[in-house]
């Protein structure tokens, strides 16, 4: 596995009514607004941290394999992975073995930097 050396940066600007975050992507910038801190917590939850750790250390061959490693429901793991993909933390590699198609989750970042602007 090739060494990843890419940092994803999240800048949170605190305003009286909301948090605004900028996700600096590898290809341009993506903007997302969080109305409450609870929404940000859904992106940075313990479950998603465990997923990122498991992808990095266990190198699962598929979403199903990752769900088994985490001892979690396939559907829940898949939903968490889709969120992580949307914000550029992971990507999926397609593979075909016989008649079976699968998606392998792959990290595209090596670190995450969060800045709070007050």
VOBA-1610 file (N, C-alpha, C; in pm, whole numbers, padded with zeros to 5 digits, always signed):
BEGIN
Unk+00085-00117+00000Unk+00000+00000+00000Unk+00090+00123+00000Unk+00062+00217-00089Unk+00139+00340-00099Unk+00114+00431+00020Unk+00217+00503+00059Unk+00204+00595+00171Unk+00124+00718+00130Unk+00029+00756+00211Unk-00056+00871+00185Unk-00001+00988+00267Unk+00015+01102+00204Unk+00063+01220+00276Unk-00019+01341+00235Unk-00148+01336+00261Unk-00239+01444+00226Unk-00318+01485+00349Unk-00325+01615+00371Unk-00397+01669+00486Unk-00525+01735+00439Unk-00636+01701+00502Unk-00763+01767+00475Unk-00779+01874+00581Unk-00811+01995+00539Unk-00825+02106+00634Unk-00971+02148+00644Unk-01016+02167+00766Unk-01151+02215+00792Unk-01136+02342+00875Unk-01193+02451+00825Unk-01191+02576+00900Unk-01333+02608+00940Unk-01357+02622+01069Unk-01490+02654+01121Unk-01492+02800+01162Unk-01579+02876+01101Unk-01596+03016+01137Unk-01719+03027+01227Unk-01698+03076+01346Unk-01807+03085+01442Unk-01877+03219+01427Unk-02007+03213+01402Unk-02091+03332+01394Unk-02197+03317+01504Unk-02271+03424+01533Unk-02371+03412+01639Unk-02477+03305+01614Unk-02502+03271+01487Unk-02611+03178+01459Unk-02567+03043+01405Unk-02444+03029+01355Unk-02408+02901+01296Unk-02257+02884+01282Unk-02220+02761+01250Unk-02082+02729+01216Unk-02076+02716+01063Unk-01978+02776+01003Unk-01957+02761+00860Unk-01823+02695+00842Unk-01817+02595+00759Unk-01690+02527+00742Unk-01650+02522+00596Unk-01522+02534+00573Unk-01466+02519+00440Unk-01381+02394+00438Unk-01408+02305+00346Unk-01329+02185+00331Unk-01237+02208+00211Unk-01110+02222+00237Unk-01014+02240+00129Unk-00988+02104+00068Unk-01037+02085-00052Unk-01027+01957-00120Unk-00903+01953-00207Unk-00869+01839-00249Unk-00753+01825-00337Unk-00777+01896-00470Unk-00899+01890-00520Unk-00934+01958-00645Unk-01032+02071-00615Unk-00981+02183-00572Unk-01068+02297-00541Unk-01118+02292-00399Unk-01219+02371-00372Unk-01273+02381-00237Unk-01419+02341-00237Unk-01459+02279-00129Unk-01600+02243-00110Unk-01647+02311+00017Unk-01763+02373+00011Unk-01815+02445+00126Unk-01933+02369+00184Unk-01937+02362+00316Unk-02050+02301+00384Unk-02082+02385+00506Unk-02208+02403+00532Unk-02250+02479+00649Unk-02313+02386+00751Unk-02278+02407+00876Unk-02336+02331+00985Unk-02419+02426+01068Unk-02549+02400+01080Unk-02639+02486+01154Unk-02615+02474+01305Unk-02571+02357+01348Unk-02544+02335+01489Unk-02420+02250+01502Unk-02356+02257+01616Unk-02238+02177+01642Unk-02270+02028+01636Unk-02395+01991+01664Unk-02437+01850+01658Unk-02420+01793+01518Unk-02443+01875+01416Unk-02425+01829+01279Unk-02279+01799+01250Unk-02189+01880+01302Unk-02046+01855+01285Unk-02007+01726+01356Unk-02066+01699+01471Unk-02035+01577+01544Unk-02072+01453+01464Unk-02175+01461+01381Unk-02211+01344+01300Unk-02100+01312+01200Unk-02031+01414+01152Unk-01920+01391+01060Unk-01799+01337+01136Unk-01776+01387+01255Unk-01658+01350+01332Unk-01697+01265+01453Unk-01771+01159+01430Unk-01817+01072+01538Unk-01714+00965+01571Unk-01733+00899+01685Unk-01645+00789+01724Unk-01651+00675+01623Unk-01771+00647+01570Unk-01785+00539+01473Unk-01706+00568+01346Unk-01711+00692+01300Unk-01636+00726+01179Unk-01486+00724+01204Unk-01444+00761+01325Unk-01302+00752+01361Unk-01257+00606+01361Unk-01341+00516+01412Unk-01308+00373+01411Unk-01301+00321+01268Unk-01390+00370+01182Unk-01386+00329+01042Unk-01255+00372+00978Unk-01217+00498+00996Unk-01092+00547+00937Unk-00972+00468+00990Unk-00971+00441+01119Unk-00862+00364+01180Unk-00857+00222+01121Unk-00973+00159+01108Unk-00978+00023+01056Unk-00937+00016+00909Unk-00977+00115+00831Unk-00936+00117+00690Unk-00783+00128+00682Unk-00728+00214+00764Unk-00583+00236+00762Unk-00506+00113+00809Unk-00551+00048+00915Unk-00474-00061+00975Unk-00513-00201+00929Unk-00636-00221+00888Unk-00681-00355+00849Unk-00692-00373+00698Unk-00696-00263+00624Unk-00705-00268+00478Unk-00815-00363+00431Unk-00942-00336+00468Unk-01051-00427+00430Unk-01070-00432+00279Unk-01108-00549+00231Unk-01126-00570+00088Unk-01259-00518+00037Unk-01354-00494+00128Unk-01488-00450+00086Unk-01559-00383+00204Unk-01673-00323+00174Unk-01756-00265+00281Unk-01802-00377+00374Unk-01840-00489+00317Unk-01885-00604+00398Unk-01774-00649+00493Unk-01653-00659+00441Unk-01538-00699+00523Unk-01514-00598+00636Unk-01526-00470+00606Unk-01510-00366+00707Unk-01617-00377+00815Unk-01741-00402+00775Unk-01850-00418+00871Unk-01823-00536+00965Unk-01768-00645+00913Unk-01734-00761+00995Unk-01621-00727+01092Unk-01520-00652+01044Unk-01408-00612+01131Unk-01459-00527+01247Unk-01552-00435+01217Unk-01606-00344+01317Unk-01717-00405+01402Unk-01765-00523+01359Unk-01878-00588+01425Unk-02000-00496+01427Unk-02027-00436+01309Unk-02140-00346+01293Unk-02225-00390+01175Unk-02345-00338+01169Unk-02438-00364+01061Unk-02384-00307+00929Unk-02395-00383+00820Unk-02346-00340+00689Unk-02405-00206+00647Unk-02537-00190+00662Unk-02605-00068+00618Unk-02552+00055+00692Unk-02531+00043+00822Unk-02479+00155+00902Unk-02337+00193+00859Unk-02254+00094+00837Unk-02117+00119+00794Unk-02118+00185+00657Unk-02202+00136+00567Unk-02211+00194+00432Unk-02254+00340+00439Unk-02353+00373+00522Unk-02397+00512+00535Unk-02285+00601+00588Unk-02211+00553+00687Unk-02098+00630+00740Unk-01990+00650+00634Unk-01964+00546+00556Unk-01864+00557+00450Unk-01905+00658+00343Unk-02034+00664+00311Unk-02081+00761+00212Unk-02059+00904+00260Unk-02078+00928+00389Unk-02051+01061+00446Unk-01902+01092+00435Unk-01818+00996+00472Unk-01673+01016+00465Unk-01626+01039+00322Unk-01690+00970+00228Unk-01656+00990+00086Unk-01698+01129+00040Unk-01817+01172+00079Unk-01868+01303+00038Unk-01776+01417+00081Unk-01713+01403+00197Unk-01625+01507+00246Unk-01478+01482+00212Unk-01452+01383+00127Unk-01318+01363+00074Unk-01220+01292+00165Unk-01267+01216+00262Unk-01177+01143+00352Unk-01138+01008+00292Unk-01231+00948+00217Unk-01206+00817+00156Unk-01253+00820+00011Unk-01217+00715-00063Unk-01273+00690-00195Unk-01300+00541-00204Unk-01375+00502-00304Unk-01406+00360-00324Unk-01335+00311-00450Unk-01275+00193-00440Unk-01217+00126-00556Unk-01307+00007-00587Unk-01349-00002-00713Unk-01436-00112-00755Unk-01351-00235-00785Unk-01402-00351-00747Unk-01336-00476-00782Unk-01441-00579-00819Unk-01402-00671-00904Unk-01492-00778-00949Unk-01420-00911-00930Unk-01485-01001-00859Unk-01434-01137-00839Unk-01542-01232-00884Unk-01524-01291-01000Unk-01628-01377-01057Unk-01749-01294-01094Unk-01864-01331-01041Unk-01987-01255-01064Unk-02012-01150-00957Unk-01921-01141-00861Unk-01941-01054-00746Unk-01867-00922-00761Unk-01939-00813-00743Unk-01879-00680-00746Unk-01872-00627-00603Unk-01763-00556-00573Unk-01752-00498-00440Unk-01682-00364-00447Unk-01701-00286-00342Unk-01636-00155-00328Unk-01540-00162-00210Unk-01414-00129-00237Unk-01313-00128-00133Unk-01293+00014-00085Unk-01315+00043+00045Unk-01289+00177+00097Unk-01138+00200+00111Unk-01093+00317+00061Unk-00950+00350+00063Unk-00935+00492+00117Unk-00843+00511+00211Unk-00816+00645+00263Unk-00749+00730+00157Unk-00788+00857+00151Unk-00721+00951+00062Unk-00653+01064+00139Unk-00659+01057+00272Unk-00592+01156+00356Unk-00505+01084+00459Unk-00405+01153+00508Unk-00323+01097+00615Unk-00344+01173+00746Unk-00399+01293+00736Unk-00425+01370+00857Unk-00543+01465+00835Unk-00599+01511+00945Unk-00711+01604+00943Unk-00677+01720+01034Unk-00687+01839+00982Unk-00657+01959+01060Unk-00784+02041+01073Unk-00823+02072+01198Unk-00944+02150+01223Unk-00903+02281+01290Unk-00945+02392+01231Unk-00917+02525+01285Unk-01049+02593+01319Unk-01054+02658+01435Unk-01170+02736+01474Unk-01134+02884+01464Unk-01208+02956+01382Unk-01191+03100+01373Unk-01300+03167+01456Unk-01260+03242+01553Unk-01357+03306+01643Unk-01364+03454+01611
//
